[in-house]
Amino acid sequence: MPSLRQLVPALAVVSVAGLALTGCESTSGGDSEASGGSGTFTVCTNSPYAPFEFEKDGEIVGFDMSLADEIAKDLGKEKKVVQANFETLESGAALDTDQCDAAISGITITDARKESVDFSKPYFNDQIALLTTKDSGITGFDGVGGKTVGVQQATSGEQYAKDKGLKTQQFEDVELMFQALESGGVQAVSGNISTLSKRASENPDLEVVQSVDTNENLGVAVKKGNTELLDSVNKTLDRITGDGTVDKMKEEWMGL
């Protein structure tokens, strides 16, 4: 996940309808009060950050939002989404001020962030990957040579490419980076597998040629000490991992 996320105004509340996935039933109805006495499960996020959260047809959708739907369903509550500045999510400020019950926004679990929020079990390992055209001849990071690799500025994908000593070209956002690859401006791009795989699934001329596990695990953040909700979130993660729901979500939102 980028170490610098686009900041959006806080507290723009968007109601989002549940996206129930087929074949999935609630297994934790007894936890309906885990996020408080209200009938809503309020989620803070920072959009756009496709494929985790982005707007489509007036709704905030994506992998994280489908995950939030599953948690809300197991809690027996209605999901609501609050757009928030990413800094307030990683610092725990949005949770501490009760703007939301949980923050689900492609947040990488780090020791520094654990001091401010409690994290669920990891729900996604967002490896660094290399995307290129099928006719480029590039088979991995070590085979790039003197060719130019596109990177989004201030991201882990940029840092990894630089650590490998590759020639890089910065872009402000991933769409500009992808356009440069497709037009020949760069010969490959380095970034998170979630984003790169989605692009490859949409363009038959592109392929992910390598992925590297950099231990970039994403987690659901809750207010420090909210063990009841944290336990419920972890139960949902266990369920969707065991029944194959998470695999369907990866296919739908990332093409994995």
C-alpha positions as CSV (number, residue, x, y, z in Angstrom):
1,M,0.0,0.0,0.0
2,P,1.3,3.5,-0.7
3,S,3.0,5.1,2.2
4,L,1.4,8.3,1.2
5,R,-2.3,8.1,0.4
6,Q,-4.5,10.7,-1.2
7,L,-6.2,12.7,1.5
8,V,-9.9,13.3,1.3
9,P,-12.2,15.4,3.4
10,A,-13.3,13.6,6.6
11,L,-16.9,12.9,7.7
12,A,-18.5,12.7,4.3
13,V,-21.0,10.0,5.2
14,V,-22.1,7.6,2.5
15,S,-24.7,4.9,3.1
16,V,-23.8,1.7,1.3
17,A,-26.1,-1.2,0.6
18,G,-24.9,-4.6,1.7
19,L,-23.4,-6.7,-1.1
20,A,-24.2,-10.2,0.2
21,L,-22.2,-12.9,-1.5
22,T,-23.8,-16.1,-2.7
23,G,-23.5,-19.1,-0.5
24,C,-22.5,-17.2,2.6
25,E,-24.6,-17.3,5.8
26,S,-24.0,-15.5,9.1
27,T,-22.3,-17.6,11.7
28,S,-22.0,-15.1,14.5
29,G,-25.5,-13.7,15.1
30,G,-24.7,-13.7,18.8
31,D,-22.2,-10.9,18.3
32,S,-24.8,-8.4,17.1
33,E,-23.8,-6.0,19.9
34,A,-20.1,-6.2,19.4
35,S,-19.8,-2.8,17.8
36,G,-22.1,-1.0,20.1
37,G,-25.8,-0.7,20.8
38,S,-26.9,0.8,17.5
39,G,-28.1,-1.2,14.5
40,T,-25.3,0.0,12.2
41,F,-21.7,-1.1,11.7
42,T,-19.9,2.1,10.7
43,V,-16.7,1.8,8.6
44,C,-14.2,4.5,8.0
45,T,-12.3,4.4,4.7
46,N,-10.2,6.6,2.4
47,S,-11.3,6.4,-1.3
48,P,-10.3,6.2,-4.0
49,Y,-7.8,3.4,-3.6
50,A,-8.9,0.7,-6.1
51,P,-9.4,-2.2,-6.0
52,F,-9.9,-1.9,-2.2
53,E,-12.3,1.1,-2.2
54,F,-13.5,3.3,-5.0
55,E,-16.7,4.9,-6.2
56,K,-18.9,3.2,-8.7
57,D,-22.5,4.3,-9.6
58,G,-22.6,6.5,-6.5
59,E,-21.5,3.8,-4.1
60,I,-18.2,3.1,-2.4
61,V,-17.3,-0.5,-3.5
62,G,-14.3,-2.7,-3.7
63,F,-12.6,-5.6,-1.9
64,D,-12.6,-3.8,1.5
65,M,-16.2,-2.9,1.2
66,S,-17.2,-6.5,0.4
67,L,-15.2,-7.5,3.5
68,A,-17.1,-4.9,5.5
69,D,-20.4,-6.3,4.2
70,E,-19.4,-9.7,5.5
71,I,-18.5,-8.3,8.9
72,A,-21.8,-6.4,9.1
73,K,-23.8,-9.4,8.1
74,D,-22.2,-11.5,10.9
75,L,-22.9,-8.7,13.4
76,G,-26.5,-8.5,12.2
77,K,-26.1,-4.9,11.4
78,E,-26.4,-2.5,8.5
79,K,-23.1,-1.2,7.1
80,K,-22.5,2.5,6.7
81,V,-19.3,4.1,5.3
82,V,-17.6,7.3,6.4
83,Q,-15.0,8.9,4.1
84,A,-12.0,10.0,6.3
85,N,-8.6,11.5,6.0
86,F,-6.2,8.5,5.9
87,E,-4.0,10.0,8.6
88,T,-7.0,9.8,11.0
89,L,-7.3,6.1,10.2
90,E,-3.7,5.0,10.7
91,S,-3.4,7.2,13.8
92,G,-6.6,5.9,15.3
93,A,-8.1,9.4,15.7
94,A,-11.2,8.5,13.7
95,L,-11.8,5.5,16.0
96,D,-11.0,7.3,19.2
97,T,-13.5,10.0,18.4
98,D,-16.2,7.4,17.6
99,Q,-16.5,8.5,13.9
100,C,-16.6,4.8,13.1
101,D,-16.4,1.3,14.6
102,A,-13.6,0.1,12.3
103,A,-11.3,1.4,9.7
104,I,-11.0,-0.8,6.6
105,S,-8.9,1.0,4.0
106,G,-6.0,-1.1,2.7
107,I,-4.1,-0.3,6.0
108,T,-0.8,-2.1,6.3
109,I,-0.2,-3.6,9.8
110,T,2.9,-2.0,11.3
111,D,4.4,-1.9,14.8
112,A,4.1,1.9,14.8
113,R,0.4,1.7,14.0
114,K,-0.2,-1.0,16.6
115,E,0.6,1.6,19.2
116,S,-2.6,3.6,18.2
117,V,-5.1,0.9,17.0
118,D,-5.8,-2.8,17.4
119,F,-5.5,-4.8,14.3
120,S,-7.4,-7.9,13.2
121,K,-5.7,-10.9,11.7
122,P,-4.2,-10.1,8.3
123,Y,-6.8,-10.3,5.6
124,F,-4.6,-9.7,2.5
125,N,-0.9,-10.0,1.8
126,D,-0.3,-7.2,-0.8
127,Q,2.9,-8.4,-2.4
128,I,5.1,-6.2,-4.6
129,A,4.7,-7.2,-8.2
130,L,6.1,-6.4,-11.7
131,L,3.7,-5.8,-14.5
132,T,4.9,-5.6,-18.1
133,T,3.7,-6.2,-21.7
134,K,3.7,-9.8,-22.9
135,D,6.2,-8.9,-25.7
136,S,8.6,-7.0,-23.5
137,G,11.0,-9.9,-22.8
138,I,11.1,-8.9,-19.1
139,T,10.6,-11.9,-16.8
140,G,11.2,-10.3,-13.4
141,F,12.9,-7.5,-11.5
142,D,16.3,-9.0,-12.1
143,G,15.7,-9.0,-15.9
144,V,14.7,-5.4,-16.3
145,G,18.3,-4.2,-17.1
146,G,18.4,-0.7,-18.3
147,K,14.7,-0.4,-19.2
148,T,12.5,2.1,-17.4
149,V,10.1,1.0,-14.7
150,G,7.1,3.2,-13.9
151,V,6.3,3.7,-10.2
152,Q,3.7,5.7,-8.2
153,Q,5.5,8.2,-6.1
154,A,5.8,7.6,-2.4
155,T,4.8,3.9,-2.6
156,S,6.3,0.7,-1.5
157,G,6.5,-0.3,-5.2
158,E,8.7,2.7,-5.9
159,Q,10.9,1.9,-2.9
160,Y,11.4,-1.7,-4.0
161,A,12.3,-0.8,-7.5
162,K,14.9,1.8,-6.2
163,D,16.3,-0.8,-3.8
164,K,16.8,-3.1,-6.8
165,G,18.8,-0.3,-8.5
166,L,16.3,0.1,-11.3
167,K,15.8,3.1,-13.5
168,T,12.4,4.5,-12.5
169,Q,10.0,7.1,-13.7
170,Q,7.6,8.6,-11.1
171,F,3.8,9.1,-11.6
172,E,1.3,10.9,-9.4
173,D,-1.3,8.2,-9.7
174,V,-1.6,4.6,-10.9
175,E,-3.7,5.4,-13.9
176,L,-1.0,7.6,-15.4
177,M,1.5,4.9,-14.7
178,F,-0.6,2.3,-16.4
179,Q,-1.2,4.6,-19.4
180,A,2.6,5.0,-19.8
181,L,3.1,1.3,-19.8
182,E,0.4,0.7,-22.4
183,S,1.7,3.5,-24.6
184,G,5.4,2.4,-24.4
185,G,6.5,5.3,-22.2
186,V,7.9,2.8,-19.7
187,Q,8.6,-0.9,-20.2
188,A,7.3,-2.2,-16.8
189,V,5.7,-1.0,-13.6
190,S,6.3,-1.9,-10.0
191,G,3.5,-1.8,-7.5
192,N,1.2,-3.8,-5.2
193,I,-0.1,-7.1,-6.7
194,S,-3.7,-6.2,-5.9
195,T,-3.7,-3.2,-8.3
196,L,-1.4,-4.7,-10.9
197,S,-3.3,-7.9,-11.2
198,K,-6.6,-6.1,-11.7
199,R,-5.1,-4.1,-14.6
200,A,-3.7,-7.3,-16.1
201,S,-7.1,-8.9,-16.0
202,E,-8.5,-6.0,-17.9
203,N,-5.8,-5.9,-20.6
204,P,-4.8,-9.1,-22.4
205,D,-1.5,-7.5,-23.6
206,L,-0.3,-7.2,-20.0
207,E,1.0,-9.8,-17.5
208,V,2.4,-9.9,-14.0
209,V,5.7,-11.6,-14.4
210,Q,6.9,-11.6,-10.7
211,S,5.6,-11.0,-7.2
212,V,7.7,-10.6,-4.1
213,D,6.4,-11.1,-0.5
214,T,7.5,-8.0,1.4
215,N,5.3,-8.8,4.4
216,E,2.9,-6.1,3.6
217,N,-0.2,-7.5,5.4
218,L,-3.4,-5.6,5.6
219,G,-5.7,-5.6,8.6
220,V,-8.9,-4.2,9.9
221,A,-8.3,-1.5,12.6
222,V,-10.5,-1.0,15.6
223,K,-10.3,1.2,18.7
224,K,-7.6,0.2,21.2
225,G,-9.2,-2.2,23.7
226,N,-12.3,-3.0,21.7
227,T,-11.7,-6.7,22.0
228,E,-15.3,-7.7,21.5
229,L,-15.5,-6.2,18.0
230,L,-12.0,-7.4,17.2
231,D,-13.0,-11.0,18.1
232,S,-16.1,-10.7,15.8
233,V,-14.0,-9.4,12.9
234,N,-11.5,-12.2,13.3
235,K,-14.4,-14.8,13.4
236,T,-15.7,-13.3,10.1
237,L,-12.2,-13.5,8.6
238,D,-11.9,-17.2,9.6
239,R,-15.3,-17.9,8.1
240,I,-14.7,-16.2,4.7
241,T,-11.3,-17.8,4.5
242,G,-12.7,-21.3,5.2
243,D,-15.8,-21.2,3.0
244,G,-14.0,-19.7,-0.1
245,T,-15.7,-16.3,0.1
246,V,-12.4,-14.4,0.2
247,D,-11.2,-16.2,-2.9
248,K,-14.4,-15.0,-4.7
249,M,-13.7,-11.5,-3.5
250,K,-10.1,-11.6,-4.8
251,E,-11.3,-12.9,-8.2
252,E,-14.0,-10.2,-8.4
253,W,-12.0,-7.2,-7.3
254,M,-8.4,-8.1,-8.3
255,G,-8.5,-10.8,-10.9
256,L,-6.5,-13.1,-8.7
